Amino acid sequence: MSTDDHTILCFEDEAEQDLPAARGWWRAALRRAVKTVAQTAVALIPAGIGINELPWLAVAGSAALAGLLSILTSIAGLPEVA
């Protein structure tokens, strides 16, 4: 086995060990993002307006943007995973 082969095998071993941690991070980040999307959508539904009169495209777009920002914020760190 050459040195390059050994380096690749060591890297693969480390990647396999990090896989459960990465899954945990994604699970926590997505859970947080889904909560953020739901909270944003509910917050954008004003009281006293009928369901037919809501600008659903604006609500969906704003909620999706909030979810994306939640994922990006999670990159800085998640206390659930630490």
Distance bins in CASP14 RR format, pairs under 12 A and 6 or more apart:
PFRMAT RR
TARGET T0000
AUTHOR 0000-0000-0000
RMODE 2
METHOD distances of the structure
MODEL  1
1 7 0 0 0 0 0 1 0 0 0 0 0
1 8 0 0 0 0 1 0 0 0 0 0 0
1 9 0 0 0 0 1 0 0 0 0 0 0
1 10 0 0 0 0 0 1 0 0 0 0 0
2 8 0 0 0 0 1 0 0 0 0 0 0
2 9 0 0 0 0 0 1 0 0 0 0 0
3 9 0 0 0 0 0 1 0 0 0 0 0
3 10 0 0 0 0 0 1 0 0 0 0 0
4 10 0 0 0 0 0 1 0 0 0 0 0
4 11 0 0 0 0 0 1 0 0 0 0 0
5 11 0 0 0 0 0 1 0 0 0 0 0
5 12 0 0 0 0 0 1 0 0 0 0 0
6 12 0 0 0 0 0 1 0 0 0 0 0
6 13 0 0 0 0 0 1 0 0 0 0 0
7 13 0 0 0 0 0 1 0 0 0 0 0
7 14 0 0 0 0 0 1 0 0 0 0 0
8 14 0 0 0 0 0 1 0 0 0 0 0
8 15 0 0 0 0 0 1 0 0 0 0 0
9 15 0 0 0 0 0 1 0 0 0 0 0
9 16 0 0 0 0 0 1 0 0 0 0 0
10 16 0 0 0 0 0 1 0 0 0 0 0
10 17 0 0 0 0 0 1 0 0 0 0 0
11 17 0 0 0 0 0 1 0 0 0 0 0
11 18 0 0 0 0 0 1 0 0 0 0 0
12 18 0 0 0 0 0 1 0 0 0 0 0
12 19 0 0 0 0 0 1 0 0 0 0 0
13 19 0 0 0 0 0 1 0 0 0 0 0
14 21 0 0 0 0 0 1 0 0 0 0 0
14 22 0 0 0 0 0 1 0 0 0 0 0
15 21 0 0 0 0 0 1 0 0 0 0 0
15 22 0 0 0 0 1 0 0 0 0 0 0
16 22 0 0 0 0 0 1 0 0 0 0 0
16 23 0 0 0 0 0 1 0 0 0 0 0
18 24 0 0 0 0 0 1 0 0 0 0 0
18 25 0 0 0 0 1 0 0 0 0 0 0
19 25 0 0 0 0 0 1 0 0 0 0 0
19 26 0 0 0 0 0 1 0 0 0 0 0
20 26 0 0 0 0 0 1 0 0 0 0 0
20 27 0 0 0 0 0 1 0 0 0 0 0
20 81 0 0 0 0 0 1 0 0 0 0 0
21 27 0 0 0 0 0 1 0 0 0 0 0
21 28 0 0 0 0 0 1 0 0 0 0 0
21 78 0 0 0 0 0 1 0 0 0 0 0
21 81 1 0 0 1 0 0 0 0 0 0 0
21 82 0 0 0 0 0 1 0 0 0 0 0
22 28 0 0 0 0 0 1 0 0 0 0 0
22 29 0 0 0 0 0 1 0 0 0 0 0
22 78 0 0 0 0 0 1 0 0 0 0 0
22 81 0 0 0 0 1 0 0 0 0 0 0
23 29 0 0 0 0 0 1 0 0 0 0 0
23 30 0 0 0 0 0 1 0 0 0 0 0
23 81 0 0 0 0 0 1 0 0 0 0 0
24 30 0 0 0 0 1 0 0 0 0 0 0
24 31 0 0 0 0 1 0 0 0 0 0 0
24 32 0 0 0 0 0 1 0 0 0 0 0
24 74 0 0 0 0 0 1 0 0 0 0 0
24 78 0 0 0 0 1 0 0 0 0 0 0
24 80 0 0 0 0 1 0 0 0 0 0 0
24 81 1 0 0 1 0 0 0 0 0 0 0
24 82 0 0 0 0 0 1 0 0 0 0 0
25 31 0 0 0 0 0 1 0 0 0 0 0
25 32 0 0 0 0 0 1 0 0 0 0 0
25 71 0 0 0 0 0 1 0 0 0 0 0
25 74 1 0 0 1 0 0 0 0 0 0 0
25 75 0 0 0 0 1 0 0 0 0 0 0
25 76 0 0 0 0 0 1 0 0 0 0 0
25 77 0 0 0 0 1 0 0 0 0 0 0
25 78 1 0 0 1 0 0 0 0 0 0 0
25 79 0 0 0 0 0 1 0 0 0 0 0
25 80 0 0 0 0 1 0 0 0 0 0 0
25 81 1 0 1 0 0 0 0 0 0 0 0
25 82 0 0 0 0 1 0 0 0 0 0 0
26 32 0 0 0 0 0 1 0 0 0 0 0
26 33 0 0 0 0 0 1 0 0 0 0 0
26 71 0 0 0 0 1 0 0 0 0 0 0
26 74 0 0 0 0 1 0 0 0 0 0 0
26 75 0 0 0 0 0 1 0 0 0 0 0
26 78 0 0 0 0 0 1 0 0 0 0 0
26 80 0 0 0 0 0 1 0 0 0 0 0
26 81 0 0 0 0 1 0 0 0 0 0 0
27 33 0 0 0 0 0 1 0 0 0 0 0
27 34 0 0 0 0 0 1 0 0 0 0 0
27 74 0 0 0 0 0 1 0 0 0 0 0
27 78 0 0 0 0 1 0 0 0 0 0 0
27 80 0 0 0 0 1 0 0 0 0 0 0
27 81 0 0 0 0 1 0 0 0 0 0 0
28 34 0 0 0 0 0 1 0 0 0 0 0
28 35 0 0 0 0 0 1 0 0 0 0 0
28 70 0 0 0 0 0 1 0 0 0 0 0
28 71 0 0 0 0 0 1 0 0 0 0 0
28 74 1 0 0 1 0 0 0 0 0 0 0
28 75 0 0 0 0 0 1 0 0 0 0 0
28 77 0 0 0 0 1 0 0 0 0 0 0
28 78 1 0 1 0 0 0 0 0 0 0 0
28 79 0 0 0 0 1 0 0 0 0 0 0
28 80 1 0 1 0 0 0 0 0 0 0 0
28 81 1 0 1 0 0 0 0 0 0 0 0
28 82 0 0 0 0 1 0 0 0 0 0 0
29 35 0 0 0 0 0 1 0 0 0 0 0
29 36 0 0 0 0 0 1 0 0 0 0 0
29 67 0 0 0 0 1 0 0 0 0 0 0
29 68 0 0 0 0 0 1 0 0 0 0 0
29 69 0 0 0 0 0 1 0 0 0 0 0
29 70 1 0 0 1 0 0 0 0 0 0 0
29 71 1 0 1 0 0 0 0 0 0 0 0
29 72 0 0 0 0 1 0 0 0 0 0 0
29 73 0 0 0 0 1 0 0 0 0 0 0
29 74 1 1 0 0 0 0 0 0 0 0 0
29 75 0 0 0 0 1 0 0 0 0 0 0
29 76 0 0 0 0 0 1 0 0 0 0 0
29 77 0 0 0 0 1 0 0 0 0 0 0
29 78 1 0 0 1 0 0 0 0 0 0 0
29 79 0 0 0 0 0 1 0 0 0 0 0
29 80 0 0 0 0 1 0 0 0 0 0 0
29 81 0 0 0 0 1 0 0 0 0 0 0
30 36 0 0 0 0 0 1 0 0 0 0 0
30 37 0 0 0 0 0 1 0 0 0 0 0
30 67 0 0 0 0 1 0 0 0 0 0 0
30 68 0 0 0 0 0 1 0 0 0 0 0
30 70 0 0 0 0 1 0 0 0 0 0 0
30 71 1 0 0 1 0 0 0 0 0 0 0
30 74 0 0 0 0 1 0 0 0 0 0 0
30 78 0 0 0 0 0 1 0 0 0 0 0
30 80 0 0 0 0 0 1 0 0 0 0 0
31 37 0 0 0 0 0 1 0 0 0 0 0
31 38 0 0 0 0 0 1 0 0 0 0 0
31 67 0 0 0 0 0 1 0 0 0 0 0
31 70 0 0 0 0 1 0 0 0 0 0 0
31 71 0 0 0 0 0 1 0 0 0 0 0
31 74 0 0 0 0 1 0 0 0 0 0 0
31 78 0 0 0 0 1 0 0 0 0 0 0
31 80 0 0 0 0 1 0 0 0 0 0 0
31 81 0 0 0 0 0 1 0 0 0 0 0
32 38 0 0 0 0 0 1 0 0 0 0 0
32 39 0 0 0 0 0 1 0 0 0 0 0
32 66 0 0 0 0 0 1 0 0 0 0 0
32 67 0 0 0 0 1 0 0 0 0 0 0
32 69 0 0 0 0 0 1 0 0 0 0 0
32 70 1 0 1 0 0 0 0 0 0 0 0
32 71 0 0 0 0 1 0 0 0 0 0 0
32 72 0 0 0 0 0 1 0 0 0 0 0
32 73 0 0 0 0 1 0 0 0 0 0 0
32 74 1 0 0 1 0 0 0 0 0 0 0
32 75 0 0 0 0 0 1 0 0 0 0 0
32 77 0 0 0 0 0 1 0 0 0 0 0
32 78 1 0 0 1 0 0 0 0 0 0 0
32 79 0 0 0 0 0 1 0 0 0 0 0
32 80 1 0 0 1 0 0 0 0 0 0 0
32 81 0 0 0 0 0 1 0 0 0 0 0
33 39 0 0 0 0 0 1 0 0 0 0 0
33 40 0 0 0 0 0 1 0 0 0 0 0
33 63 0 0 0 0 0 1 0 0 0 0 0
33 64 0 0 0 0 1 0 0 0 0 0 0
33 65 0 0 0 0 0 1 0 0 0 0 0
33 66 0 0 0 0 1 0 0 0 0 0 0
33 67 1 0 1 0 0 0 0 0 0 0 0
33 68 1 0 0 1 0 0 0 0 0 0 0
33 69 0 0 0 0 1 0 0 0 0 0 0
33 70 1 0 1 0 0 0 0 0 0 0 0
33 71 1 0 1 0 0 0 0 0 0 0 0
33 72 0 0 0 0 1 0 0 0 0 0 0
33 73 0 0 0 0 1 0 0 0 0 0 0
33 74 1 0 0 1 0 0 0 0 0 0 0
33 75 0 0 0 0 0 1 0 0 0 0 0
33 78 0 0 0 0 0 1 0 0 0 0 0
34 40 0 0 0 0 0 1 0 0 0 0 0
34 41 0 0 0 0 0 1 0 0 0 0 0
34 63 0 0 0 0 0 1 0 0 0 0 0
34 64 0 0 0 0 0 1 0 0 0 0 0
34 66 0 0 0 0 0 1 0 0 0 0 0
34 67 0 0 0 0 1 0 0 0 0 0 0
34 70 0 0 0 0 1 0 0 0 0 0 0
34 71 0 0 0 0 0 1 0 0 0 0 0
34 74 0 0 0 0 0 1 0 0 0 0 0
35 41 0 0 0 0 0 1 0 0 0 0 0
35 42 0 0 0 0 0 1 0 0 0 0 0
35 63 0 0 0 0 0 1 0 0 0 0 0
35 66 0 0 0 0 0 1 0 0 0 0 0
35 67 0 0 0 0 1 0 0 0 0 0 0
35 70 0 0 0 0 1 0 0 0 0 0 0
35 74 0 0 0 0 0 1 0 0 0 0 0
35 80 0 0 0 0 0 1 0 0 0 0 0
36 42 0 0 0 0 0 1 0 0 0 0 0
36 43 0 0 0 0 0 1 0 0 0 0 0
36 62 0 0 0 0 0 1 0 0 0 0 0
36 63 0 0 0 0 1 0 0 0 0 0 0
36 64 0 0 0 0 0 1 0 0 0 0 0
36 65 0 0 0 0 0 1 0 0 0 0 0
36 66 1 0 1 0 0 0 0 0 0 0 0
36 67 1 0 1 0 0 0 0 0 0 0 0
36 68 0 0 0 0 1 0 0 0 0 0 0
36 69 1 0 0 1 0 0 0 0 0 0 0
36 70 1 0 1 0 0 0 0 0 0 0 0
36 71 0 0 0 0 1 0 0 0 0 0 0
36 72 0 0 0 0 0 1 0 0 0 0 0
36 73 0 0 0 0 1 0 0 0 0 0 0
36 74 0 0 0 0 1 0 0 0 0 0 0
37 43 0 0 0 0 0 1 0 0 0 0 0
37 44 0 0 0 0 0 1 0 0 0 0 0
37 59 0 0 0 0 0 1 0 0 0 0 0
37 60 0 0 0 0 1 0 0 0 0 0 0
37 61 0 0 0 0 1 0 0 0 0 0 0
37 62 0 0 0 0 1 0 0 0 0 0 0
37 63 1 0 1 0 0 0 0 0 0 0 0
37 64 1 0 0 1 0 0 0 0 0 0 0
37 65 0 0 0 0 1 0 0 0 0 0 0
37 66 1 0 0 1 0 0 0 0 0 0 0
37 67 1 0 1 0 0 0 0 0 0 0 0
37 68 0 0 0 0 1 0 0 0 0 0 0
37 69 0 0 0 0 0 1 0 0 0 0 0
37 70 1 0 0 1 0 0 0 0 0 0 0
37 71 0 0 0 0 0 1 0 0 0 0 0
38 44 0 0 0 0 0 1 0 0 0 0 0
38 45 0 0 0 0 0 1 0 0 0 0 0
38 59 0 0 0 0 0 1 0 0 0 0 0
38 63 1 0 0 1 0 0 0 0 0 0 0
38 64 0 0 0 0 0 1 0 0 0 0 0
38 66 0 0 0 0 1 0 0 0 0 0 0
38 67 0 0 0 0 1 0 0 0 0 0 0
38 70 0 0 0 0 0 1 0 0 0 0 0
39 45 0 0 0 0 0 1 0 0 0 0 0
39 62 0 0 0 0 0 1 0 0 0 0 0
39 63 0 0 0 0 1 0 0 0 0 0 0
39 66 1 0 0 1 0 0 0 0 0 0 0
39 67 0 0 0 0 1 0 0 0 0 0 0
39 70 0 0 0 0 1 0 0 0 0 0 0
40 58 0 0 0 0 0 1 0 0 0 0 0
40 59 0 0 0 0 1 0 0 0 0 0 0
40 60 0 0 0 0 0 1 0 0 0 0 0
40 61 0 0 0 0 1 0 0 0 0 0 0
40 62 1 0 0 1 0 0 0 0 0 0 0
40 63 1 0 1 0 0 0 0 0 0 0 0
40 64 0 0 0 0 1 0 0 0 0 0 0
40 65 0 0 0 0 1 0 0 0 0 0 0
40 66 1 0 1 0 0 0 0 0 0 0 0
40 67 1 0 0 1 0 0 0 0 0 0 0
40 68 0 0 0 0 0 1 0 0 0 0 0
40 69 0 0 0 0 1 0 0 0 0 0 0
40 70 0 0 0 0 1 0 0 0 0 0 0
41 54 0 0 0 0 0 1 0 0 0 0 0
41 55 0 0 0 0 0 1 0 0 0 0 0
41 56 0 0 0 0 1 0 0 0 0 0 0
41 58 0 0 0 0 0 1 0 0 0 0 0
41 59 1 0 1 0 0 0 0 0 0 0 0
41 60 1 0 0 1 0 0 0 0 0 0 0
41 61 0 0 0 0 1 0 0 0 0 0 0
41 62 1 0 0 1 0 0 0 0 0 0 0
41 63 1 0 1 0 0 0 0 0 0 0 0
41 64 0 0 0 0 1 0 0 0 0 0 0
41 65 0 0 0 0 0 1 0 0 0 0 0
41 66 0 0 0 0 1 0 0 0 0 0 0
41 67 0 0 0 0 0 1 0 0 0 0 0
42 54 0 0 0 0 0 1 0 0 0 0 0
42 59 0 0 0 0 1 0 0 0 0 0 0
42 62 0 0 0 0 0 1 0 0 0 0 0
42 63 0 0 0 0 1 0 0 0 0 0 0
42 66 0 0 0 0 0 1 0 0 0 0 0
43 59 0 0 0 0 1 0 0 0 0 0 0
43 62 0 0 0 0 1 0 0 0 0 0 0
43 63 0 0 0 0 1 0 0 0 0 0 0
43 66 0 0 0 0 1 0 0 0 0 0 0
44 54 0 0 0 0 1 0 0 0 0 0 0
44 55 0 0 0 0 1 0 0 0 0 0 0
44 56 0 0 0 0 1 0 0 0 0 0 0
44 57 0 0 0 0 0 1 0 0 0 0 0
44 58 1 0 0 1 0 0 0 0 0 0 0
44 59 1 0 1 0 0 0 0 0 0 0 0
44 60 0 0 0 0 1 0 0 0 0 0 0
44 61 0 0 0 0 1 0 0 0 0 0 0
44 62 1 0 1 0 0 0 0 0 0 0 0
44 63 1 0 0 1 0 0 0 0 0 0 0
44 64 0 0 0 0 0 1 0 0 0 0 0
44 65 0 0 0 0 0 1 0 0 0 0 0
44 66 0 0 0 0 1 0 0 0 0 0 0
45 51 0 0 0 0 1 0 0 0 0 0 0
45 53 0 0 0 0 0 1 0 0 0 0 0
45 54 1 0 0 1 0 0 0 0 0 0 0
45 55 0 0 0 0 0 1 0 0 0 0 0
45 56 0 0 0 0 1 0 0 0 0 0 0
45 58 0 0 0 0 0 1 0 0 0 0 0
45 59 1 0 0 1 0 0 0 0 0 0 0
45 60 0 0 0 0 0 1 0 0 0 0 0
45 62 0 0 0 0 0 1 0 0 0 0 0
45 63 0 0 0 0 0 1 0 0 0 0 0
46 53 0 0 0 0 1 0 0 0 0 0 0
46 54 0 0 0 0 1 0 0 0 0 0 0
46 55 0 0 0 0 0 1 0 0 0 0 0
46 58 0 0 0 0 0 1 0 0 0 0 0
46 59 0 0 0 0 0 1 0 0 0 0 0
47 54 0 0 0 0 0 1 0 0 0 0 0
48 54 0 0 0 0 0 1 0 0 0 0 0
49 55 0 0 0 0 1 0 0 0 0 0 0
49 56 0 0 0 0 0 1 0 0 0 0 0
49 59 0 0 0 0 0 1 0 0 0 0 0
50 56 0 0 0 0 0 1 0 0 0 0 0
51 59 0 0 0 0 0 1 0 0 0 0 0
53 59 0 0 0 0 0 1 0 0 0 0 0
54 60 0 0 0 0 0 1 0 0 0 0 0
54 62 0 0 0 0 0 1 0 0 0 0 0
55 61 0 0 0 0 1 0 0 0 0 0 0
55 62 0 0 0 0 1 0 0 0 0 0 0
56 62 0 0 0 0 0 1 0 0 0 0 0
56 63 0 0 0 0 0 1 0 0 0 0 0
57 63 0 0 0 0 0 1 0 0 0 0 0
57 64 0 0 0 0 0 1 0 0 0 0 0
58 64 0 0 0 0 0 1 0 0 0 0 0
58 65 0 0 0 0 0 1 0 0 0 0 0
59 65 0 0 0 0 0 1 0 0 0 0 0
59 66 0 0 0 0 0 1 0 0 0 0 0
60 66 0 0 0 0 0 1 0 0 0 0 0
60 67 0 0 0 0 0 1 0 0 0 0 0
61 67 0 0 0 0 1 0 0 0 0 0 0
61 68 0 0 0 0 1 0 0 0 0 0 0
61 69 0 0 0 0 0 1 0 0 0 0 0
62 68 0 0 0 0 0 1 0 0 0 0 0
62 69 0 0 0 0 0 1 0 0 0 0 0
63 69 0 0 0 0 0 1 0 0 0 0 0
63 70 0 0 0 0 0 1 0 0 0 0 0
64 70 0 0 0 0 0 1 0 0 0 0 0
64 71 0 0 0 0 0 1 0 0 0 0 0
65 71 0 0 0 0 0 1 0 0 0 0 0
65 72 0 0 0 0 0 1 0 0 0 0 0
66 72 0 0 0 0 0 1 0 0 0 0 0
66 73 0 0 0 0 0 1 0 0 0 0 0
67 73 0 0 0 0 1 0 0 0 0 0 0
67 74 0 0 0 0 1 0 0 0 0 0 0
68 74 0 0 0 0 0 1 0 0 0 0 0
68 75 0 0 0 0 0 1 0 0 0 0 0
69 75 0 0 0 0 0 1 0 0 0 0 0
69 76 0 0 0 0 0 1 0 0 0 0 0
70 76 0 0 0 0 0 1 0 0 0 0 0
70 77 0 0 0 0 0 1 0 0 0 0 0
70 78 0 0 0 0 0 1 0 0 0 0 0
71 77 0 0 0 0 0 1 0 0 0 0 0
71 78 0 0 0 0 0 1 0 0 0 0 0
74 80 0 0 0 0 1 0 0 0 0 0 0
74 81 0 0 0 0 1 0 0 0 0 0 0
74 82 0 0 0 0 0 1 0 0 0 0 0
75 81 0 0 0 0 0 1 0 0 0 0 0
76 82 0 0 0 0 0 1 0 0 0 0 0
END
